[in-house]
């Protein structure tokens, strides 16, 4: 076989693998930043911008590499594999240790992008005398873009659910280095220092393989540093990182590093979210729950004997499956998601609501806080308008609306947004020790509803006493004026939320 004739083919295949790996490192950095820092849209935007800029810097610097091109190309491959592959491991370990974590994060993104940016110009310089210019440019960029497409499809559907963030970066780091190992042996006669290049490439492969083997232990250590408690369950779904911890016999659920509930006091939150609406609604036979994939709101709803059907719409099947099958969690939600009256739909609530055609007597909306734009859309006037066709004149709706103490602008922004669609609205709040003061909103299309007298009551409650008016008084330090309505095209709520919670 004539290696000279096959060289362009192998190098173009290398471009394909390089492009795939390069984009994976970029996506890993974005996912890791959103897990640890929140606001996925902002983090991905900054990561992509930094990565593209650094690729430009790398492309510029590549023109200064004029000697031993094959050696330098393999060196860059090995560096990308090591830095990109180990980046998530290092970032996880440093998150709790370094004060300026974002600087470290963007340094890794810049370094990886810079090295990736060097590869294409360097490769084109290598092939310029072996392939016609028009074929060279079109082939290199075609393979580059195809690799990027494959990476972007595989990342959310296969890689994150199967390997997680850390495993994905290490796996593709190994692939990157394998390219370097192959080229070190295949191009041995073209290299200036073939023995040294071979030793380096095999050593890098061995190092990354060892880190990959122990990646679960490293992740366990880093997450124990992050959460501080005994981690008893962890799993990455297509949409989020789920971690369950235990401390002094109580359990805490974290989604993307954000505490969702603590078993020692979640009953306060869920009783106040559910029972005002359920006790005052004129009918309760058909109930809709949006969000609430943990089944805890459904648990409270099913305490009422008049409930005939509950429809739960939650985006993440991994979340609802966990709370249907995990013995500990099923015991805590009292098997609510396995009750024959409960129908679970795993779909984006924003999309689902537009095509749903049933009418509901009560709606309980338990979405996560609006920390990013994908969640912020679920608190817009557009979303609340889509609920109208699902409501009768007597439908009662309850919504969790973040903390009026820590984030008063965010809280009252949600309230004003709801009021712009449903004028018959009341704000209320309660104290949950794990979170502090927490807010809710109750509304109805029935203008005669005064939100005072309960029509029905159930026992088995640990906190809520059906004296709803006691929850509607807001002291001055939980009020905010001049807030805007959260619209789909401005998402002002996400900015309020980011500004207020970043100060805590």
C-alpha positions, -999 to 999 in steps of 0.1 A, spaced: 0 0 0 13 34 -9 13 55 22 18 86 3 -14 82 -16 -33 72 16 -19 100 37 -45 127 28 -73 102 35 -60 94 70 -54 130 78 -89 140 66 -103 112 89 -82 128 116 -100 161 109 -134 144 113 -124 129 147 -107 162 157 -139 182 149 -161 158 168 -138 158 199 -134 196 198 -171 203 198 -176 177 226 -151 196 248 -170 228 241 -203 212 250 -188 195 281 -176 229 293 -210 244 287 -229 216 304 -205 217 334 -208 255 337 -246 253 337 -245 224 363 -222 243 386 -230 280 379 -266 279 367 -282 299 338 -275 274 310 -282 299 282 -257 325 295 -231 299 302 -234 282 268 -233 316 251 -201 327 269 -185 293 264 -193 292 227 -181 328 222 -149 322 241 -142 289 222 -147 304 188 -125 334 197 -98 311 210 -100 291 178 -93 323 159 -63 330 181 -51 294 175 -55 297 137 -35 330 138 -7 314 159 -5 283 135 13 304 109 43 305 131 47 267 131 69 262 100 91 233 109 86 196 117 49 199 109 40 163 114 57 163 148 39 195 159 5 182 146 8 150 167 19 171 197 -12 193 194 -33 162 191 -19 148 224 -23 182 242 -59 185 231 -66 150 243 -50 156 277 -63 191 283 -98 185 268 -101 150 283 -90 160 318 -108 194 319 -140 182 335 -121 162 361 -100 192 371 -129 216 370 -151 194 392 -122 190 417 -115 228 418 -150 241 420 -151 242 458 -114 249 461 -108 280 440 -123 314 446 -123 326 409 -136 293 394 -150 310 363 -114 322 354 -102 286 355 -132 274 335 -126 299 307 -89 294 308 -95 257 299 -120 266 272 -96 292 257 -66 267 258 -86 239 242 -101 262 216 -67 277 208 -52 242 202 -81 231 181 -78 263 161 -42 254 152 -51 220 138 -69 229 106 -44 255 93 -15 232 102 -32 203 85 -38 224 54 -2 234 54 8 197 55 -15 188 26 -11 218 4 15 200 -19 -4 167 -19 -40 178 -27 -53 205 -51 -62 237 -33 -99 236 -42 -102 200 -31 -82 206 0 -103 234 14 -137 218 6 -126 184 19 -111 197 52 -141 219 60 -166 192 49 -151 167 73 -148 193 100 -185 203 98 -197 167 96 -178 158 127 -193 188 145 -228 177 135 -223 142 148 -209 155 181 -239 179 187 -264 150 181 -246 124 202 -239 147 231 -274 152 246 -290 119 234 -263 93 241 -232 107 258 -245 126 288 -271 100 298 -246 71 294 -212 85 304 -220 118 322 -200 150 318 -167 136 332 -169 103 314 -177 120 281 -147 143 281 -123 115 292 -137 92 265 -131 117 237 -98 127 251 -88 90 247 -101 91 211 -80 123 204 -49 106 218 -55 74 198 -54 96 167 -21 109 179 -8 73 186 -19 61 152 -2 89 134 29 86 155 34 50 142 19 55 108 41 86 100 72 74 118 94 79 88 82 114 83 88 125 119 119 144 132 119 125 165 98 94 160 109 75 191 102 105 214 68 111 197 58 74 201 68 74 238 48 106 245 17 94 227 16 60 244 23 76 278 -5 101 273 -29 73 263 -19 53 294 -24 83 316 -58 92 303 -69 55 304 -60 53 341 -79 85 348 -109 71 329 -109 39 349 -109 58 382 -133 85 369 -162 73 390 -141 75 422 -129 110 412 -165 121 405 -176 106 438 -149 126 456 -156 158 438 -194 156 445 -188 147 481 -168 180 483 -196 198 465 -226 185 484 -209 177 517 -233 148 525 -233 111 518 -243 107 482 -267 77 478 -278 82 442 -266 102 412 -275 101 376 -273 123 345 -304 124 323 -307 142 290 -318 173 308 -301 175 342 -278 160 368 -298 143 396 -281 138 430 -297 124 462 -278 129 495 -284 117 530 -276 136 562 -287 126 598 -315 104 584 -329 130 561 -326 131 523 -319 160 500 -325 161 462 -303 183 440 -310 190 403 -280 206 386 -265 215 420 -297 233 431 -315 219 462 -351 209 453 -362 195 486 -352 182 520 -373 155 535 -372 171 569 -393 201 558 -406 196 522 -441 189 537 -443 226 545 -437 236 509 -459 210 493 -488 214 517 -489 252 511 -485 247 474 -513 222 471 -540 225 498 -551 261 494 -562 254 458 -575 219 466 -595 231 496 -611 261 479 -617 248 444 -654 240 436 -645 207 419 -614 186 423 -621 154 403 -597 162 375 -563 177 385 -533 188 364 -498 190 378 -471 208 357 -436 200 369 -434 182 402 -417 150 388 -409 140 424 -445 131 430 -447 151 463 -474 175 451 -493 145 437 -490 128 471 -508 158 487 -535 159 460 -543 122 464 -552 128 501 -586 141 488 -611 113 482 -628 133 455 -599 131 431 -606 108 402 -576 116 379 -543 134 381 -523 143 350 -486 150 357 -466 167 329 -429 167 336 -401 170 310 -376 145 324 -386 108 322 -354 101 342 -369 121 371 -404 105 371 -389 70 366 -367 75 396 -396 85 418 -416 55 406 -389 29 412 -365 40 439 -377 23 471 -367 51 494 -383 78 472 -414 58 465 -419 54 503 -415 92 507 -440 101 481 -462 73 492 -462 56 458 -481 86 443 -467 82 408 -477 45 408 -513 53 417 -537 41 389 -554 75 390 -521 92 379 -512 97 342 -476 107 336 -467 127 304 -430 133 298 -430 164 276 -422 201 277 -451 217 295 -450 248 273 -455 227 241 -479 202 257 -502 230 269 -507 243 234 -521 210 221 -539 197 252 -577 197 250 -589 186 285 -604 208 312 -591 207 347 -607 216 380 -574 223 397 -539 231 384 -507 228 405 -477 244 388 -444 233 404 -417 243 380 -381 248 391 -371 284 397 -366 306 365 -328 304 366 -325 302 327 -345 311 297 -358 276 291 -374 277 325 -382 314 323 -406 308 294 -428 288 318 -434 320 338 -443 343 309 -477 358 301 -477 337 269 -475 305 289 -503 315 313 -525 324 283 -520 289 270 -536 276 302 -569 294 295 -584 267 272 -576 241 299 -596 259 325 -633 262 334 -646 294 349 -641 278 383 -606 262 379 -582 271 407 -545 273 400 -515 274 424 -480 283 413 -446 283 431 -431 317 425 -396 317 442 -387 336 474 -402 370 481 -375 377 507 -343 367 487 -357 377 453 -386 401 457 -383 415 422 -385 380 407 -414 371 430 -435 402 422 -426 400 385 -442 365 384 -472 378 403 -477 408 380 -473 386 350 -501 363 362 -523 392 371 -519 406 336 -537 375 323 -559 365 353 -569 396 374 -583 375 402 -550 367 418 -536 365 454 -500 363 465 -490 343 496 -459 328 513 -446 306 541 -414 297 558 -395 266 548 -364 261 569 -343 247 540 -351 276 518 -363 305 540 -394 325 531 -410 310 500 -437 324 478 -467 312 458 -496 326 438 -532 314 437 -555 325 409 -587 317 392 -607 328 362 -638 331 385 -639 367 396 -663 358 424 -637 336 441 -624 353 472 -598 327 483 -609 326 519 -632 298 529 -622 262 524 -649 240 509 -632 207 520 -605 196 544 -584 165 549 -565 152 579 -529 140 578 -515 175 574 -484 184 594 -483 222 588 -511 238 568 -541 247 590 -565 260 563 -562 296 576 -552 309 542 -554 346 551 -525 342 575 -502 335 545 -512 366 525 -495 394 546 -462 406 532 -439 428 553 -421 457 536 -388 438 531 -406 413 509 -421 438 485 -409 453 453 -423 480 431 -419 489 394 -414 454 381 -420 445 345 -442 417 331 -422 387 320 -429 383 283 -415 356 260 -396 381 240 -378 398 269 -375 372 297 -369 400 322 -376 376 350 -344 356 343 -324 388 346 -341 397 379 -336 362 392 -299 361 383 -292 396 398 -310 388 431 -298 353 437 -262 360 427 -259 383 457 -267 356 482 
